[in-house]
Amino acid sequence: MMPIVFTSQFSRSILGYKNGMRSYEFSLELSAPRTETIYRGDARYIVVESEQGPKLQLPAGNFREYVDADGIHGRFRVRIDAANRIVSLERL
């Protein structure tokens, strides 16, 4: 099974590094039908382009708590440690 990949629009800004952690912000706008694949677990990853520039491949399951009847909409911040593990994902 191939991963299902979604992308998002972005704008530029700068966030600093702290204790080996990196923070990235991005906006995500996914309709309810596209979000269904995440909620069911069919999508493995969501690829977003952060406001800081890099593209991030994030496990789709991390977004399940942000799914509502309209899909997933909002601006998010992900914090990643030095080993590239997600420390936190929050809607801003």
N, C-alpha and C positions, 0 to 999 in steps of 0.2 A: 504494500500500500504506500503510495506516495504521499508526502506531507502536503497538507493544504496550507497555502501561504496567502496572507492578506498583507496589504501595504497601507500606509497612511500618509497624509499630507504632513508637511513640516515647515517650521520657520527656524531661524538661527538664534541662539543665545549661548551663553557661556556658564558652565557650572564647574566648580573646583573639585579637586581630589582631596580626600581626607582619610588618613589611616589606611591607605591602599584601596579605599573604596572609591568607586566611580558612580556618579549620579547622571542619569539621562532623563530628559523629559520629552514627551511626544504626545500628539493628539491621535485619537483613534475614533473613527466613525464607521461602524459596521451595522448594516441593516439587520432586522430580525431574521430573515431567511439565511443570511450568511453566518449569523451568530449561532444558528441552530447546530451547525457542524461542530462548533466549539463545545456547546452545552452537552451534546451527545457523546463527545469524546472522539469524533471522527477526525478533527483537525489536530495535528500534532504540534504545529508551530504557528506563530504569528510573526511576520517580519515587519518591522517598522523602521522608519528612518527618523532618528532622534533629532531634536532641535540642535544638538551639538554637532551633528553631521554623520556619525557612524550609523550603519544599519545594524539593528539588533534582531536576533532570532530568539524569540521568547517562547517557552512552553505555553501552548494554548490553554491548558488546564488552569494556569495561574489567573486567567481572566474570568473564570466561571462565576465568581462572586459578583462580578460587575455586569452580568447579563440581566437585562430586564425585558419587558414586552416589546420595546422598540429596538432592541439590539444592544450594542455597546457603543456608548458615546461619551466622549470626555477627553480631558487632558490628564496624563498619567506621569508619574515619576517612578523609575526603577533604580534601585541601588544594587550594585554588583560588587562583590569582593574581589580580591586579587586573584583568586582561582576561577573567576568568571561564574561564580554561583550567585543566584539571585538572593539578596538579603531581604529586600522588601519591594513590594509593588503597591502603589497607592494612587487613588484617583485624587487629583488636585481640585 
